[in-house]
């Protein structure tokens, strides 16, 4: 049971087992007293309520006696805590009480007793004159209550008096115990002081300064406590401080019960005056000796002595002075190391070079007949001449990265060797912070001076401005339109195309029906220009490349050759790499210093809290009015003792946010300036490298083309002979090398800029060039004008091959005559071997033209791989953070470049399809019989009949589905127009399919089939249909679809559903066949509704009406009446 925060025991036995028996007994007595008073008041209230009428003013002897007894119960004072007077129950003494002492005032008006109480026996009346006839005196309820109350009061009085005595005795014993503890602790402290003072003097005499310093620290810990370490040196420096107080006879000590507060006056008196004076002298002498040795070691740079003496500074409270001395030593050591990098190391490097040169002269015979001294003198002259000219040694350009590396390595090595010791020994005086600042300041000053000097020497700003101007010209030439230098003309050729055509000797208009575009396409495929140019030899190609490289937009003149610029960027990358590595190290060291400071601060806080808790417990034991108060209340009661701890915590919190190094230093600014210039130069170098790749690709040889390197799966011979140019590989290699070199610097800003350069150059310049080359490839594959067979037979490009192969006997061939069909006699003059050569060269031309389309797919795949490679490099070489995430977002911009290449590939195939579609429409028209019979000089250019010499006249059969039974049977027996159509399509597309990647080949075939379907749909709308004709149409459509599926490579396109989704015109043709094959008009609505639910119906109702009207057995009025619904 508790009350008012004090535990109240249940009985006397429980109270003796409490922490403070005295307080427990007093609490039990007070509780019983309060209970008795409450019961008395309740009894009075009960008696008052039972009174029926006011009592009479007259009294009798018996009534007076009863009233006196009642009032005695009602107005008796409660039991006092100590020495209260007990009621004895004697009426006489109660009656005499008013005469001996003033009676207490009545609690109210007199309460008349009821008859039952007036007749009740007086159990406390011992008067001999009083007689009672009631034999049940002690059985009356009121008598029993009075007896119980008197017994309780008597017991409580005895408990209170006995508890007070026991409590006093226990307090006395506790006080004696504490006194004995204090005396024992004082004796222990006195012995420790005497032993420590003696040991310190002995160790100092033996010059064992480390042992003496430990003894001094132990004595100071006993004298002033651990919490007084920060103030002890002020007391030790004062020789005359209050010695009389230390030996005062007063036994009372404020610090006796406070742990870690230092030795008491009694302990110091027991220790004696002489040991303490000897201790002070020891401290003074030891400080002087250690300080002198430390200063000597710092001046001499004796690292071993500093390592021994630095931990002693903290023991002697000389940390502040030690920090200043150690910083002076560190600055001198860094200067020696860094100056040695430029001075002594230069001499060592010079001596090494001289030895190597002398040995080289003796080995080559140049020192023959000379003494070794003469050889060495000549070697020294040679080395000095090279060093002055920048051809070697540390004075050359390559020395700058090495000098920076030495500066940074000196700083890093010094911090690694000295920072742990300084943090341990001088951390409380912020020696680690001062050391980090001093080392970084020295390294930063020297590194910035070196880098700025190198920038001035190289004229970096001027070089970058010139390079940016050259880069703009390169971009304008290859991605900016037709404003580049080259041959004149009003066409839409870009600058690089005009330059390539002029360098190849193809300027000056077309001849023989070959346009400038076809000339350029033939040239960049290595097929020659027009009919007057034959395949170039390797020497001719090298000469043309050399001539084209002279016009490099001024890169060589303004910036330098590619090798020199690349070497310079390697040096700048090393400069940034060394700087960033040092920056990361110093930032990591600063973080570790802050962690150590936080750890020390937390340890001090924990120690302060522990001491505060011990003091609170000590104060709680001494507090006599608190039994078991909560810790929070005791802490509040002792706030006056803890102010010093709170102040210490506040001071620690103030030092928590200390800034060791600013977020942006001078070194960061210089590195950022170099990084910006480096990124600009890297961009121009990448453009120049890609320009060289473009020029080489414009004048190709056999090494320019190679089999496609990206992995792909094929289920047929599609893509079996697919080629790619080395243009994509060279450009992607240049981009990868440039970007990875920027990544190697470790500077996130430079790496992000390089990544953006890579994304921009690949996504604009390379994409534009590859797209234009694909367009030229499409023009070279144009039937009739390029390499493929047209309506008039061999294309102009193929004729140029024939002319170059046949020599003089073929010079009279003219393109116009060939298109007019007058080639029989001339073609017949070419033998079979020459025809095979023409055919092979034509196939090579088709393969090389297709390689430009494949390049777009290869570029997309390589760019995707490049993105993954860059992301792995970032994960491996960059720490996590906001800047790294920003760099990752820059790299992910390559995903958009991949999509751009894929879209450009699709557009290139669409352009090729649009180039081939005129020939496709001619084939369809010839097959369905829309055109009259045409004289075709060759049935197949890729087969031998093309050069047989006899023109072939092909009679066409008109498309007709108005078939009766006999016509239907004849149509089933004959090949029909569909077979001839597919055969002509096979002749057109078969030379291209093996040279395209499977994806491109499928897209090309789907586009061609779309053109065929569109043309067939137009022809079908002109025909009438019988039911048998509709069946024949369905068979023809199925034949066409099977023809397409047999030549598609993708397994997903092997079904009719996916094929129709990929080729909408073919899907419409299939729907027309289904619509025309209905047996009854009533089935039309079901067919349309079911097909629409499946998403396989594109025909509108108006179109359906027109198509159904083509059936001769369907009446037009019924068709119109049947399809009267909304077209949804």
TINU-606333 format. One line per 5 residues: their letters; for each residue x, y, z of C-alpha. Coordinates in steps of 0.1 Angstrom, whole numbers, always signed. Layout:
N
A) X:Y:Z  ...
END
This chain:
1128
XXXXX) +0:+0:+0  +13:+35:-9  +2:+69:+1  +17:+102:-10  +46:+85:-27
XXXXX) +55:+66:+6  +52:+29:+10  +30:+20:+40  +37:-15:+54  +10:-39:+64
XXXXX) +23:-46:+99  +52:-41:+122  +72:-70:+108  +70:-57:+73  +81:-22:+84
XXXXX) +113:-37:+98  +122:-51:+64  +118:-18:+46  +147:+3:+33  +141:+29:+60
XXXXX) +123:+13:+90  +119:+46:+108  +100:+62:+80  +79:+31:+75  +68:+30:+112
XXXXX) +60:+67:+111  +40:+62:+79  +21:+32:+95  +14:+53:+127  +1:+82:+107
XXXXX) -22:+59:+86  -37:+44:+117  -42:+78:+133  -60:+90:+102  -82:+59:+102
XXXXX) -92:+63:+139  -101:+100:+134  -122:+91:+104  -141:+64:+124  -148:+88:+152
XXXXX) -162:+114:+129  -184:+88:+112  -197:+77:+147  -205:+113:+156  -224:+118:+124
XXXXX) -243:+86:+130  -253:+97:+165  -264:+131:+153  -286:+117:+126  -304:+94:+151
XXXXX) -315:+122:+175  -352:+129:+171  -356:+162:+190  -335:+188:+208  -322:+176:+242
XXXXX) -333:+191:+275  -311:+217:+292  -315:+200:+326  -290:+174:+335  -288:+147:+361
XXXXX) -259:+128:+375  -264:+98:+353  -271:+120:+322  -240:+141:+330  -220:+109:+332
XXXXX) -233:+96:+299  -229:+130:+282  -194:+133:+295  -186:+98:+281  -201:+106:+248
XXXXX) -183:+139:+244  -151:+123:+254  -155:+99:+224  -165:+127:+201  -140:+154:+210
XXXXX) -109:+134:+220  -78:+145:+201  -62:+121:+177  -31:+102:+184  +0:+123:+180
XXXXX) +30:+111:+161  +53:+111:+192  +44:+111:+229  +6:+115:+226  -14:+112:+258
XXXXX) -35:+80:+261  -71:+79:+274  -74:+58:+306  -112:+54:+307  -116:+68:+343
XXXXX) -147:+90:+345  -132:+109:+374  -101:+118:+356  -122:+128:+326  -144:+150:+348
XXXXX) -113:+166:+363  -97:+172:+330  -114:+205:+325  -100:+218:+357  -65:+208:+350
XXXXX) -63:+219:+314  -85:+239:+291  -111:+218:+274  -111:+218:+236  -139:+237:+220
XXXXX) -170:+216:+212  -173:+203:+177  -209:+217:+176  -241:+218:+196  -244:+191:+223
XXXXX) -259:+159:+209  -286:+144:+232  -280:+107:+236  -308:+83:+228  -323:+61:+256
XXXXX) -304:+31:+243  -271:+49:+249  -281:+64:+281  -290:+30:+295  -258:+15:+280
XXXXX) -233:+2:+307  -202:+24:+313  -175:+0:+306  -149:+26:+315  -165:+37:+348
XXXXX) -146:+23:+378  -165:+43:+405  -173:+21:+435  -205:+40:+442  -219:+32:+408
XXXXX) -239:+0:+407  -252:-18:+377  -277:-46:+375  -269:-54:+339  -251:-87:+337
XXXXX) -242:-83:+300  -219:-53:+305  -191:-66:+283  -213:-79:+257  -229:-46:+247
XXXXX) -219:-35:+212  -208:-1:+223  -187:-15:+251  -170:-38:+227  -163:-9:+203
XXXXX) -148:+12:+231  -125:-16:+241  -113:-23:+206  -106:+14:+200  -86:+17:+232
XXXXX) -66:-15:+223  -57:-1:+189  -46:+32:+203  -25:+16:+229  -8:-7:+203
XXXXX) -1:+22:+179  +14:+43:+207  +38:+15:+216  +47:+9:+179  +54:+46:+173
XXXXX) +76:+49:+204  +95:+17:+196  +98:+26:+159  +112:+60:+167  +139:+44:+188
XXXXX) +148:+18:+162  +149:+44:+135  +172:+66:+154  +195:+37:+161  +195:+27:+124
XXXXX) +202:+62:+113  +231:+64:+137  +245:+31:+124  +242:+43:+88  +259:+75:+96
XXXXX) +288:+56:+112  +291:+34:+82  +293:+63:+59  +319:+79:+81  +340:+48:+81
XXXXX) +337:+46:+43  +349:+81:+39  +378:+75:+62  +387:+43:+44  +385:+61:+10
XXXXX) +406:+90:+24  +433:+65:+36  +433:+48:+2  +436:+81:-16  +464:+92:+7
XXXXX) +483:+60:+1  +478:+63:-37  +490:+100:-36  +521:+92:-17  +529:+62:-39
XXXXX) +523:+81:-71  +543:+112:-60  +572:+90:-51  +571:+70:-83  +569:+102:-104
XXXXX) +599:+117:-87  +619:+84:-92  +610:+81:-128  +618:+117:-135  +652:+112:-119
XXXXX) +658:+82:-141  +646:+103:-172  +619:+78:-179  +595:+104:-189  +567:+81:-200
XXXXX) +565:+64:-167  +568:+97:-149  +539:+111:-170  +517:+81:-162  +525:+86:-125
XXXXX) +516:+123:-127  +483:+115:-145  +474:+89:-118  +482:+114:-90  +461:+141:-108
XXXXX) +432:+117:-112  +432:+111:-74  +437:+147:-65  +412:+163:-89  +391:+134:-102
XXXXX) +385:+126:-138  +361:+154:-141  +387:+178:-130  +412:+170:-158  +403:+201:-178
XXXXX) +410:+223:-147  +439:+206:-130  +467:+223:-149  +454:+257:-136  +457:+244:-101
XXXXX) +491:+227:-107  +505:+259:-121  +497:+278:-88  +523:+268:-62  +507:+289:-35
XXXXX) +471:+279:-39  +453:+274:-6  +477:+250:+11  +463:+257:+45  +428:+246:+33
XXXXX) +443:+213:+22  +453:+205:+57  +424:+219:+76  +412:+199:+106  +376:+201:+96
XXXXX) +365:+166:+88  +335:+178:+68  +341:+177:+31  +317:+186:+4  +332:+161:-20
XXXXX) +332:+131:+4  +301:+115:-10  +305:+126:-47  +325:+101:-68  +352:+113:-91
XXXXX) +353:+147:-74  +390:+143:-63  +407:+137:-29  +392:+153:+2  +410:+176:+26
XXXXX) +414:+147:+50  +431:+126:+23  +455:+154:+15  +463:+159:+52  +469:+122:+56
XXXXX) +492:+123:+25  +512:+151:+39  +525:+184:+26  +558:+173:+13  +546:+146:-12
XXXXX) +522:+171:-27  +549:+197:-30  +572:+172:-46  +544:+163:-70  +541:+199:-81
XXXXX) +578:+203:-86  +578:+170:-106  +550:+183:-129  +569:+215:-135  +602:+198:-143
XXXXX) +585:+171:-164  +566:+196:-184  +597:+217:-191  +617:+186:-201  +590:+171:-223
XXXXX) +583:+204:-239  +619:+210:-247  +624:+176:-261  +592:+178:-281  +602:+212:-296
XXXXX) +636:+198:-305  +621:+167:-321  +596:+189:-340  +624:+212:-353  +646:+182:-363
XXXXX) +617:+163:-378  +624:+133:-356  +593:+112:-362  +604:+85:-337  +608:+110:-309
XXXXX) +575:+127:-317  +558:+93:-316  +572:+87:-281  +565:+121:-267  +531:+130:-282
XXXXX) +511:+107:-260  +528:+123:-230  +514:+157:-238  +478:+146:-230  +490:+131:-197
XXXXX) +507:+164:-187  +478:+186:-199  +501:+201:-226  +478:+192:-255  +473:+228:-266
XXXXX) +510:+235:-268  +516:+201:-283  +492:+208:-311  +510:+240:-321  +544:+222:-320
XXXXX) +531:+193:-340  +516:+215:-366  +549:+232:-370  +566:+199:-374  +539:+187:-399
XXXXX) +544:+218:-421  +581:+215:-421  +579:+178:-429  +554:+184:-458  +576:+211:-472
XXXXX) +606:+188:-472  +587:+160:-488  +570:+182:-514  +601:+202:-521  +620:+170:-524
XXXXX) +595:+160:-551  +606:+190:-571  +642:+192:-559  +660:+162:-545  +638:+138:-566
XXXXX) +647:+158:-597  +683:+153:-590  +678:+116:-584  +659:+113:-616  +686:+132:-635
XXXXX) +713:+109:-621  +693:+79:-632  +688:+93:-667  +725:+101:-669  +735:+66:-659
XXXXX) +711:+51:-685  +724:+74:-713  +760:+65:-704  +753:+28:-706  +734:+33:-739
XXXXX) +764:+52:-754  +788:+24:-743  +765:-3:-757  +761:+14:-791  +798:+23:-795
XXXXX) +793:+60:-793  +816:+61:-763  +844:+42:-779  +878:+57:-773  +865:+80:-745
XXXXX) +871:+77:-708  +842:+69:-685  +844:+105:-672  +841:+118:-707  +812:+95:-715
XXXXX) +794:+106:-684  +799:+143:-693  +784:+137:-727  +756:+118:-712  +749:+147:-688
XXXXX) +749:+172:-716  +725:+150:-736  +701:+146:-706  +702:+183:-698  +695:+192:-734
XXXXX) +665:+169:-735  +652:+182:-702  +655:+218:-714  +636:+209:-746  +609:+191:-728
XXXXX) +619:+158:-743  +623:+140:-710  +628:+144:-673  +605:+162:-648  +606:+195:-666
XXXXX) +586:+180:-695  +548:+180:-698  +546:+145:-684  +561:+158:-652  +529:+176:-642
XXXXX) +509:+145:-633  +539:+131:-615  +545:+163:-595  +508:+163:-585  +510:+127:-576
XXXXX) +540:+134:-553  +523:+163:-537  +491:+143:-530  +510:+112:-519  +531:+133:-495
XXXXX) +499:+147:-479  +481:+113:-478  +511:+95:-464  +516:+121:-437  +480:+120:-426
XXXXX) +479:+82:-426  +510:+80:-404  +503:+108:-380  +465:+113:-378  +457:+83:-357
XXXXX) +484:+92:-331  +473:+128:-330  +437:+119:-327  +444:+96:-298  +469:+119:-279
XXXXX) +457:+154:-289  +421:+148:-299  +408:+166:-268  +426:+197:-280  +413:+193:-315
XXXXX) +448:+183:-328  +433:+160:-354  +412:+189:-368  +442:+212:-369  +464:+186:-386
XXXXX) +439:+179:-413  +434:+216:-420  +472:+222:-421  +480:+193:-444  +452:+201:-468
XXXXX) +461:+238:-469  +497:+229:-479  +487:+204:-505  +460:+226:-519  +483:+256:-523
XXXXX) +510:+237:-541  +486:+217:-563  +467:+247:-574  +499:+265:-582  +511:+236:-604
XXXXX) +478:+231:-622  +473:+268:-629  +509:+271:-642  +503:+241:-665  +470:+257:-678
XXXXX) +489:+289:-686  +517:+270:-702  +494:+250:-724  +471:+280:-731  +442:+257:-723
XXXXX) +415:+284:-726  +426:+295:-760  +430:+259:-772  +395:+251:-761  +380:+280:-779
XXXXX) +397:+270:-811  +386:+234:-806  +350:+244:-801  +350:+264:-834  +364:+233:-852
XXXXX) +339:+210:-835  +310:+233:-847  +323:+230:-883  +325:+192:-881  +290:+190:-867
XXXXX) +277:+214:-894  +294:+192:-921  +280:+159:-909  +247:+168:-892  +239:+204:-902
XXXXX) +226:+201:-938  +240:+210:-971  +262:+239:-962  +295:+221:-960  +325:+226:-983
XXXXX) +328:+206:-1014  +316:+207:-1050  +289:+231:-1059  +254:+223:-1070  +219:+230:-1061
XXXXX) +211:+196:-1048  +204:+186:-1012  +237:+168:-1007  +253:+173:-973  +288:+187:-969
XXXXX) +305:+154:-964  +287:+139:-994  +299:+167:-1017  +334:+164:-1002  +335:+127:-1008
XXXXX) +322:+129:-1043  +347:+156:-1052  +376:+136:-1036  +364:+105:-1055  +365:+123:-1089
XXXXX) +328:+121:-1095  +319:+157:-1097  +306:+174:-1127  +272:+160:-1135  +259:+126:-1144
XXXXX) +268:+106:-1175  +251:+75:-1189  +219:+81:-1169  +237:+78:-1136  +229:+106:-1111
XXXXX) +252:+122:-1086  +234:+104:-1058  +240:+70:-1075  +276:+80:-1082  +281:+88:-1045
XXXXX) +263:+56:-1034  +284:+35:-1057  +316:+52:-1045  +309:+48:-1008  +301:+11:-1014
XXXXX) +334:+7:-1032  +317:+0:-1066  +332:+29:-1086  +316:+61:-1100  +297:+58:-1132
XXXXX) +308:+38:-1162  +343:+54:-1164  +356:+43:-1130  +367:+8:-1122  +373:-7:-1088
XXXXX) +401:+12:-1071  +432:-5:-1058  +444:-3:-1022  +469:+24:-1032  +443:+45:-1049
XXXXX) +420:+42:-1019  +448:+53:-995  +455:+83:-1017  +419:+93:-1018  +416:+89:-980
XXXXX) +448:+110:-976  +433:+137:-999  +400:+138:-980  +418:+139:-946  +434:+172:-956
XXXXX) +400:+189:-953  +394:+181:-916  +376:+214:-908  +409:+228:-896  +414:+204:-867
XXXXX) +450:+197:-874  +459:+234:-878  +439:+248:-849  +441:+219:-824  +467:+194:-835
XXXXX) +468:+159:-849  +447:+133:-832  +476:+115:-815  +489:+147:-798  +455:+158:-787
XXXXX) +448:+123:-774  +481:+123:-754  +473:+157:-740  +439:+146:-728  +455:+116:-712
XXXXX) +477:+140:-691  +447:+161:-682  +428:+130:-672  +457:+120:-650  +458:+154:-634
XXXXX) +421:+152:-626  +423:+116:-615  +451:+124:-589  +432:+154:-577  +399:+135:-573
XXXXX) +416:+107:-555  +432:+131:-531  +398:+149:-527  +381:+116:-518  +408:+107:-493
XXXXX) +407:+140:-475  +369:+140:-473  +370:+105:-459  +396:+115:-434  +374:+145:-423
XXXXX) +345:+122:-419  +365:+99:-397  +377:+128:-376  +341:+139:-371  +331:+103:-362
XXXXX) +359:+102:-336  +348:+136:-322  +312:+124:-319  +324:+92:-302  +344:+111:-277
XXXXX) +316:+134:-270  +292:+105:-264  +317:+89:-241  +319:+121:-221  +282:+124:-219
XXXXX) +278:+88:-207  +305:+94:-181  +288:+126:-170  +255:+108:-167  +270:+80:-147
XXXXX) +286:+104:-123  +254:+123:-120  +235:+92:-112  +260:+82:-85  +257:+117:-70
XXXXX) +219:+114:-70  +220:+81:-53  +244:+95:-27  +221:+125:-21  +191:+102:-19
XXXXX) +206:+82:+9  +212:+114:+29  +178:+129:+23  +156:+121:+53  +123:+132:+39
XXXXX) +123:+110:+8  +118:+73:+10  +115:+61:-26  +109:+91:-49  +111:+85:-86
XXXXX) +144:+93:-104  +129:+122:-122  +119:+139:-90  +153:+133:-74  +170:+147:-105
XXXXX) +149:+178:-102  +157:+181:-65  +194:+179:-73  +195:+202:-103  +218:+225:-85
XXXXX) +245:+198:-85  +243:+190:-122  +246:+225:-138  +283:+218:-145  +275:+186:-164
XXXXX) +248:+204:-184  +272:+232:-193  +298:+206:-205  +272:+189:-227  +262:+223:-242
XXXXX) +299:+230:-250  +302:+196:-266  +270:+202:-287  +284:+235:-298  +315:+217:-312
XXXXX) +294:+190:-330  +288:+210:-362  +324:+221:-366  +334:+226:-403  +369:+211:-408
XXXXX) +370:+219:-445  +346:+241:-465  +322:+223:-489  +339:+239:-519  +376:+245:-517
XXXXX) +400:+263:-540  +412:+229:-552  +376:+221:-562  +373:+253:-582  +405:+246:-601
XXXXX) +395:+210:-608  +361:+221:-620  +377:+246:-644  +400:+219:-658  +371:+195:-660
XXXXX) +350:+219:-681  +379:+225:-705  +387:+188:-706  +351:+180:-715  +351:+204:-744
XXXXX) +384:+190:-758  +371:+155:-754  +340:+164:-774  +360:+178:-802  +384:+149:-802
XXXXX) +354:+125:-804  +341:+144:-834  +375:+144:-851  +378:+106:-845  +344:+100:-859
XXXXX) +352:+123:-889  +382:+101:-897  +360:+70:-895  +335:+86:-919  +362:+94:-944
XXXXX) +376:+59:-943  +340:+45:-948  +335:+68:-978  +365:+52:-995  +361:+16:-986
XXXXX) +382:-14:-993  +377:-51:-985  +385:-45:-948  +357:-20:-945  +330:-47:-946
XXXXX) +328:-76:-923  +301:-101:-913  +276:-88:-888  +290:-93:-853  +258:-90:-832
XXXXX) +242:-122:-823  +209:-130:-840  +189:-162:-846  +177:-172:-880  +155:-201:-891
XXXXX) +164:-199:-928  +191:-185:-951  +179:-150:-943  +209:-129:-931  +234:-157:-938
XXXXX) +256:-133:-958  +248:-101:-940  +276:-75:-938  +283:-45:-917  +308:-16:-921
XXXXX) +335:-8:-895  +321:+27:-893  +299:+18:-864  +326:+0:-845  +351:+28:-849
XXXXX) +327:+55:-838  +314:+34:-808  +350:+26:-799  +360:+63:-799  +329:+72:-778
XXXXX) +336:+44:-754  +373:+53:-750  +365:+90:-746  +338:+84:-720  +357:+58:-700
XXXXX) +387:+81:-698  +364:+108:-683  +350:+82:-659  +386:+73:-648  +391:+108:-635
XXXXX) +366:+100:-607  +352:+135:-610  +314:+132:-613  +310:+166:-630  +335:+157:-657
XXXXX) +320:+122:-661  +285:+136:-665  +297:+161:-691  +314:+133:-710  +283:+111:-708
XXXXX) +262:+139:-722  +287:+144:-750  +286:+107:-759  +248:+108:-759  +246:+139:-780
XXXXX) +273:+130:-806  +259:+95:-811  +223:+106:-811  +229:+134:-837  +260:+131:-857
XXXXX) +264:+93:-860  +226:+89:-864  +225:+115:-892  +254:+99:-911  +241:+64:-908
XXXXX) +206:+75:-919  +220:+93:-949  +241:+63:-958  +210:+41:-956  +192:+64:-980
XXXXX) +221:+61:-1004  +219:+24:-1001  +182:+25:-1009  +189:+46:-1040  +215:+20:-1051
XXXXX) +189:-7:-1047  +163:+11:-1068  +151:-13:-1096  +161:-1:-1130  +184:+27:-1118
XXXXX) +205:+8:-1093  +216:-28:-1089  +182:-45:-1091  +165:-55:-1123  +139:-31:-1135
XXXXX) +112:-32:-1161  +138:-27:-1188  +162:-52:-1174  +196:-45:-1159  +199:-14:-1138
XXXXX) +223:+15:-1146  +247:+4:-1118  +248:-31:-1132  +255:-17:-1166  +284:+2:-1153
XXXXX) +298:-30:-1140  +293:-47:-1173  +310:-18:-1191  +340:-18:-1168  +343:-56:-1171
XXXXX) +338:-59:-1209  +363:-31:-1217  +364:-17:-1253  +339:-41:-1267  +312:-26:-1244
XXXXX) +319:+11:-1246  +291:+18:-1271  +265:+7:-1246  +243:+36:-1236  +218:+37:-1208
XXXXX) +190:+49:-1230  +195:+21:-1255  +195:-4:-1227  +162:+9:-1214  +148:+8:-1249
XXXXX) +156:-29:-1251  +183:-26:-1277  +208:-46:-1257  +204:-80:-1273  +233:-77:-1297
XXXXX) +256:-60:-1272  +248:-83:-1243  +253:-112:-1265  +289:-102:-1271  +298:-108:-1235
XXXXX) +310:-143:-1227  +298:-164:-1199  +328:-157:-1177  +323:-119:-1179  +286:-124:-1171
XXXXX) +295:-143:-1140  +318:-115:-1130  +291:-90:-1135  +267:-111:-1115  +291:-115:-1086
XXXXX) +300:-78:-1085  +263:-70:-1086  +257:-93:-1056  +286:-77:-1038  +271:-43:-1045
XXXXX) +237:-55:-1031  +254:-68:-1000  +273:-36:-994  +242:-15:-999  +224:-37:-974
XXXXX) +253:-32:-950  +242:+4:-945  +208:-8:-933  +224:-33:-910  +246:-6:-895
XXXXX) +216:+10:-879  +207:-22:-861  +243:-28:-852  +246:+7:-838  +214:+2:-817
XXXXX) +228:-31:-803  +263:-17:-796  +248:+14:-779  +227:-7:-757  +258:-27:-747
XXXXX) +277:+5:-742  +251:+17:-717  +254:-14:-697  +291:-12:-697  +290:+24:-684
XXXXX) +266:+16:-657  +289:-12:-644  +318:+12:-644  +298:+37:-623  +288:+10:-598
XXXXX) +324:-1:-595  +342:+32:-593  +318:+58:-578  +304:+61:-543  +267:+63:-537
XXXXX) +253:+98:-536  +233:+125:-554  +261:+132:-579  +264:+96:-588  +227:+92:-594
XXXXX) +228:+123:-616  +256:+106:-636  +235:+74:-639  +207:+95:-654  +231:+110:-679
XXXXX) +242:+75:-689  +206:+63:-692  +202:+89:-720  +218:+63:-742  +185:+44:-740
XXXXX) +169:+72:-761  +198:+69:-786  +191:+32:-790  +154:+40:-797  +165:+66:-822
XXXXX) +187:+41:-841  +158:+16:-841  +133:+42:-854  +158:+53:-881  +162:+16:-891
XXXXX) +125:+13:-895  +123:+45:-915  +152:+33:-937  +133:+1:-946  +102:+21:-953
XXXXX) +122:+43:-976  +136:+12:-993  +101:-2:-997  +89:+30:-1012  +119:+28:-1036
XXXXX) +110:-7:-1047  +72:-2:-1048  +71:+12:-1083  +86:-19:-1096  +62:-40:-1074
XXXXX) +33:-22:-1089  +46:-29:-1124  +49:-66:-1115  +14:-67:-1103  +1:-49:-1133
XXXXX) +19:-72:-1156  +6:-102:-1137  -31:-92:-1135  -30:-80:-1172  -36:-43:-1167
XXXXX) -8:-36:-1191  -3:-50:-1226  +25:-74:-1234  +59:-60:-1228  +92:-68:-1244
XXXXX) +116:-77:-1215  +152:-83:-1224  +157:-107:-1196  +136:-130:-1176  +160:-130:-1147
XXXXX) +191:-109:-1142  +205:-130:-1115  +202:-161:-1137  +220:-168:-1169  +192:-159:-1193
XXXXX) +197:-122:-1186  +227:-122:-1209  +215:-147:-1235  +210:-120:-1261  +174:-127:-1270
XXXXX) +146:-104:-1259  +116:-123:-1245  +80:-113:-1251  +57:-122:-1222  +20:-123:-1229
XXXXX) -1:-116:-1198  -33:-132:-1188  -59:-108:-1175  -73:-112:-1140  -108:-125:-1143
XXXXX) -129:-141:-1116  -161:-142:-1136  -157:-179:-1141  -181:-206:-1151  -174:-243:-1146
XXXXX) -152:-248:-1176  -132:-216:-1169  -128:-226:-1133  -114:-260:-1143  -90:-244:-1167
XXXXX) -78:-220:-1140  -72:-248:-1117  -51:-266:-1143  -30:-236:-1152  -5:-215:-1132
XXXXX) -26:-184:-1133  -15:-148:-1127  -7:-154:-1090  +21:-179:-1098  +36:-155:-1122
XXXXX) +33:-127:-1097  +50:-146:-1070  +78:-157:-1094  +85:-120:-1103  +85:-110:-1066
XXXXX) +109:-138:-1059  +132:-126:-1086  +131:-91:-1070  +136:-98:-1034  +157:-129:-1034
XXXXX) +190:-111:-1041  +184:-89:-1010  +172:-114:-984  +205:-131:-975  +222:-97:-970
XXXXX) +197:-82:-946  +194:-90:-910  +164:-112:-903  +144:-83:-887  +151:-60:-916
XXXXX) +144:-87:-942  +110:-94:-926  +101:-58:-925  +111:-54:-961  +90:-84:-972
XXXXX) +60:-72:-952  +62:-38:-968  +65:-53:-1003  +35:-76:-996  +16:-46:-984
XXXXX) +22:-29:-1018  +12:-61:-1037  -20:-64:-1016  -30:-28:-1022  -25:-31:-1059
XXXXX) -44:-64:-1061  -73:-49:-1041  -76:-22:-1067  -76:-48:-1095  -101:-70:-1077
XXXXX) -126:-41:-1075  -127:-40:-1113  -137:-76:-1117  -170:-95:-1114  -173:-126:-1093
XXXXX) -192:-158:-1096  -193:-182:-1067  -165:-202:-1084  -146:-170:-1090  -148:-162:-1053
XXXXX) -134:-196:-1045  -106:-190:-1069  -99:-156:-1052  -97:-173:-1018  -72:-198:-1032
XXXXX) -51:-171:-1047  -51:-151:-1014  -40:-182:-995  -13:-188:-1021  +0:-152:-1016
XXXXX) -1:-156:-978  +18:-189:-979  +44:-173:-1002  +50:-146:-976  +51:-170:-946
XXXXX) +76:-192:-964  +100:-163:-967  +96:-147:-933  +121:-156:-907  +104:-147:-875
XXXXX) +84:-176:-860  +58:-151:-847  +49:-142:-882  +43:-178:-894  +5:-177:-885
XXXXX) -22:-160:-905  -33:-140:-876  +0:-124:-867  +8:-119:-904  -24:-100:-910
XXXXX) -17:-79:-879  +17:-70:-893  +5:-63:-928  -28:-45:-928  -33:-44:-967
XXXXX) -28:-82:-968  -54:-85:-939  -79:-64:-960  -73:-87:-990  -80:-117:-968
XXXXX) -112:-101:-955  -123:-93:-991  -118:-130:-1000  -139:-141:-969  -166:-116:-977
XXXXX) -170:-126:-1013  -171:-163:-1004  -203:-161:-984  -230:-185:-996  -259:-163:-986
XXXXX) -263:-127:-979  -278:-135:-946  -244:-148:-935  -227:-115:-941  -238:-98:-909
XXXXX) -227:-128:-888  -193:-128:-906  -188:-90:-900  -199:-91:-863  -178:-121:-854
XXXXX) -147:-107:-871  -152:-73:-854  -154:-90:-820  -121:-107:-827  -106:-74:-839
XXXXX) -99:-88:-874  -122:-66:-896  -112:-34:-912  -137:-31:-941  -164:-5:-937
XXXXX) -200:-12:-946  -198:+10:-978  -168:-10:-989  -186:-42:-981  -216:-31:-1002
XXXXX) -194:-23:-1032  -176:-57:-1029  -208:-77:-1025  -222:-60:-1055  -194:-76:-1075
XXXXX) -210:-110:-1070  -231:-116:-1101  -255:-138:-1081  -263:-111:-1054  -289:-85:-1063
XXXXX) -278:-49:-1055  -311:-40:-1039  -309:-69:-1014  -273:-60:-1006  -284:-24:-998
XXXXX) -314:-35:-978  -293:-60:-958  -266:-36:-948  -287:-8:-934  -268:-3:-901
XXX) -244:+21:-886  -208:+15:-894  -192:+11:-860
END
